[in-house]
Amino acid sequence: MNFKPKPTRKKVQATSRSIYMRDELYAKLSQIAVDNNTSFNNVVISILEEFLQQQEEK
């Protein structure tokens, strides 16, 4: 996989939300976090930001 999470940034104003996902998806995202020595949250946010950036470029 070529995806790399962004480095953890300084704290910015943010909103907390709960999401529900399949156990298999959670396991995959958690493993990416472990492999990159970062948090689960950082992985999810990095993926979402990358997706939105790609959509804006289209």
N, CA and C atoms as an extended XYZ file, in Angstrom:
174
Properties=species:S:1:pos:R:3:atomname:S:1:resname:S:1:resid:I:1 pbc="F F F"
N         0.844       -1.183        0.000 N   MET     1
C         0.000        0.000        0.000 CA  MET     1
C         0.886        1.242        0.000 C   MET     1
N         0.570        2.207       -0.853 N   ASN     2
C         1.355        3.431       -0.949 CA  ASN     2
C         0.913        4.506        0.019 C   ASN     2
N        -0.231        4.316        0.673 N   PHE     3
C        -0.760        5.332        1.571 CA  PHE     3
C         0.110        5.495        2.802 C   PHE     3
N         0.420        6.732        3.144 N   LYS     4
C         1.147        7.053        4.373 CA  LYS     4
C         0.366        8.121        5.117 C   LYS     4
N         0.029        7.898        6.389 N   PRO     5
C        -0.682        8.930        7.156 CA  PRO     5
C         0.165       10.182        7.290 C   PRO     5
N        -0.496       11.311        7.405 N   LYS     6
C         0.209       12.574        7.609 CA  LYS     6
C         0.811       12.585        9.004 C   LYS     6
N         1.899       13.315        9.162 N   PRO     7
C         2.453       13.457       10.520 CA  PRO     7
C         1.429       14.129       11.432 C   PRO     7
N         1.446       13.786       12.694 N   THR     8
C         0.525       14.398       13.644 CA  THR     8
C         0.825       15.883       13.732 C   THR     8
N        -0.219       16.663       13.633 N   ARG     9
C        -0.068       18.114       13.650 CA  ARG     9
C        -0.364       18.680       15.024 C   ARG     9
N        -0.072       19.984       15.167 N   LYS    10
C        -0.454       20.676       16.393 CA  LYS    10
C        -1.966       20.640       16.506 C   LYS    10
N        -2.442       20.701       17.714 N   LYS    11
C        -3.879       20.651       17.950 CA  LYS    11
C        -4.562       21.857       17.309 C   LYS    11
N        -5.657       21.583       16.632 N   VAL    12
C        -6.488       22.623       16.036 CA  VAL    12
C        -7.915       22.384       16.515 C   VAL    12
N        -8.767       23.384       16.344 N   GLN    13
C       -10.163       23.214       16.740 CA  GLN    13
C       -10.735       22.026       15.984 C   GLN    13
N       -11.411       21.159       16.687 N   ALA    14
C       -11.914       19.938       16.072 CA  ALA    14
C       -13.245       19.540       16.696 C   ALA    14
N       -13.918       18.620       16.023 N   THR    15
C       -15.185       18.084       16.491 CA  THR    15
C       -15.051       16.580       16.666 C   THR    15
N       -15.619       16.073       17.717 N   SER    16
C       -15.587       14.636       17.973 CA  SER    16
C       -16.885       14.004       17.476 C   SER    16
N       -16.757       12.894       16.724 N   ARG    17
C       -17.916       12.168       16.216 CA  ARG    17
C       -17.688       10.681       16.421 C   ARG    17
N       -18.764        9.955       16.599 N   SER    18
C       -18.690        8.495       16.668 CA  SER    18
C       -19.080        7.939       15.308 C   SER    18
N       -18.355        6.930       14.861 N   ILE    19
C       -18.726        6.257       13.629 CA  ILE    19
C       -18.731        4.756       13.890 C   ILE    19
N       -19.533        4.055       13.121 N   TYR    20
C       -19.609        2.610       13.237 CA  TYR    20
C       -19.036        2.011       11.968 C   TYR    20
N       -18.207        0.981       12.128 N   MET    21
C       -17.593        0.328       10.967 CA  MET    21
C       -17.463       -1.159       11.232 C   MET    21
N       -17.339       -1.896       10.156 N   ARG    22
C       -17.145       -3.347       10.282 CA  ARG    22
C       -15.854       -3.629       11.050 C   ARG    22
N       -15.837       -4.731       11.760 N   ASP    23
C       -14.646       -5.128       12.515 CA  ASP    23
C       -13.440       -5.295       11.607 C   ASP    23
N       -13.658       -5.807       10.394 N   GLU    24
C       -12.554       -6.026        9.452 CA  GLU    24
C       -11.915       -4.703        9.040 C   GLU    24
N       -12.733       -3.672        8.812 N   LEU    25
C       -12.212       -2.360        8.445 CA  LEU    25
C       -11.423       -1.762        9.602 C   LEU    25
N       -11.980       -1.883       10.811 N   TYR    26
C       -11.273       -1.384       11.994 CA  TYR    26
C        -9.909       -2.060       12.139 C   TYR    26
N        -9.856       -3.357       11.917 N   ALA    27
C        -8.590       -4.089       12.044 CA  ALA    27
C        -7.568       -3.603       11.018 C   ALA    27
N        -8.009       -3.365        9.793 N   LYS    28
C        -7.094       -2.879        8.751 CA  LYS    28
C        -6.554       -1.487        9.080 C   LYS    28
N        -7.449       -0.601        9.514 N   LEU    29
C        -7.022        0.756        9.860 CA  LEU    29
C        -6.102        0.755       11.081 C   LEU    29
N        -6.400       -0.078       12.044 N   SER    30
C        -5.556       -0.189       13.232 CA  SER    30
C        -4.165       -0.693       12.870 C   SER    30
N        -4.085       -1.632       11.943 N   GLN    31
C        -2.780       -2.153       11.531 CA  GLN    31
C        -1.977       -1.089       10.805 C   GLN    31
N        -2.624       -0.267        9.991 N   ILE    32
C        -1.917        0.844        9.336 CA  ILE    32
C        -1.349        1.777       10.394 C   ILE    32
N        -2.116        2.043       11.438 N   ALA    33
C        -1.636        2.912       12.517 CA  ALA    33
C        -0.410        2.311       13.204 C   ALA    33
N        -0.468        1.031       13.509 N   VAL    34
C         0.672        0.357       14.156 CA  VAL    34
C         1.898        0.400       13.242 C   VAL    34
N         1.692        0.079       11.960 N   ASP    35
C         2.805        0.048       11.006 CA  ASP    35
C         3.477        1.408       10.837 C   ASP    35
N         2.712        2.487       11.057 N   ASN    36
C         3.233        3.839       10.873 CA  ASN    36
C         3.466        4.585       12.178 C   ASN    36
N         3.378        3.858       13.298 N   ASN    37
C         3.625        4.440       14.616 CA  ASN    37
C         2.810        5.720       14.826 C   ASN    37
N         1.528        5.625       14.565 N   THR    38
C         0.635        6.772       14.740 CA  THR    38
C        -0.685        6.285       15.316 C   THR    38
N        -1.619        7.183       15.477 N   SER    39
C        -2.899        6.820       16.078 CA  SER    39
C        -3.909        6.378       15.025 C   SER    39
N        -4.878        5.621       15.471 N   PHE    40
C        -5.984        5.214       14.624 CA  PHE    40
C        -6.670        6.459       14.061 C   PHE    40
N        -6.919        7.444       14.913 N   ASN    41
C        -7.576        8.674       14.498 CA  ASN    41
C        -6.792        9.369       13.387 C   ASN    41
N        -5.472        9.442       13.512 N   ASN    42
C        -4.655       10.101       12.493 CA  ASN    42
C        -4.762        9.376       11.156 C   ASN    42
N        -4.821        8.075       11.181 N   VAL    43
C        -4.977        7.300        9.944 CA  VAL    43
C        -6.302        7.639        9.275 C   VAL    43
N        -7.389        7.617       10.038 N   VAL    44
C        -8.710        7.883        9.472 CA  VAL    44
C        -8.777        9.301        8.900 C   VAL    44
N        -8.303       10.281        9.651 N   ILE    45
C        -8.329       11.673        9.184 CA  ILE    45
C        -7.458       11.834        7.946 C   ILE    45
N        -6.290       11.212        7.922 N   SER    46
C        -5.402       11.297        6.757 CA  SER    46
C        -6.065       10.725        5.508 C   SER    46
N        -6.736        9.600        5.654 N   ILE    47
C        -7.430        8.981        4.514 CA  ILE    47
C        -8.546        9.900        4.018 C   ILE    47
N        -9.336       10.435        4.933 N   LEU    48
C       -10.430       11.316        4.533 CA  LEU    48
C        -9.920       12.585        3.850 C   LEU    48
N        -8.866       13.198        4.401 N   GLU    49
C        -8.311       14.407        3.792 CA  GLU    49
C        -7.729       14.126        2.416 C   GLU    49
N        -7.062       13.002        2.262 N   GLU    50
C        -6.502       12.624        0.969 CA  GLU    50
C        -7.618       12.417       -0.055 C   GLU    50
N        -8.671       11.740        0.340 N   PHE    51
C        -9.806       11.511       -0.551 CA  PHE    51
C       -10.424       12.837       -0.987 C   PHE    51
N       -10.670       13.733       -0.035 N   LEU    52
C       -11.286       15.021       -0.368 CA  LEU    52
C       -10.385       15.858       -1.266 C   LEU    52
N        -9.099       15.815       -1.039 N   GLN    53
C        -8.159       16.541       -1.893 CA  GLN    53
C        -8.212       16.011       -3.331 C   GLN    53
N        -8.244       14.705       -3.480 N   GLN    54
C        -8.326       14.098       -4.807 CA  GLN    54
C        -9.630       14.478       -5.496 C   GLN    54
N       -10.731       14.554       -4.741 N   GLN    55
C       -12.008       14.935       -5.324 CA  GLN    55
C       -11.993       16.379       -5.812 C   GLN    55
N       -11.328       17.252       -5.064 N   GLU    56
C       -11.225       18.652       -5.465 CA  GLU    56
C       -10.386       18.828       -6.727 C   GLU    56
N        -9.418       17.937       -6.928 N   GLU    57
C        -8.547       18.018       -8.089 CA  GLU    57
C        -9.218       17.543       -9.359 C   GLU    57
N       -10.333       16.841       -9.251 N   LYS    58
C       -11.044       16.319      -10.426 CA  LYS    58
C       -11.837       17.393      -11.123 C   LYS    58
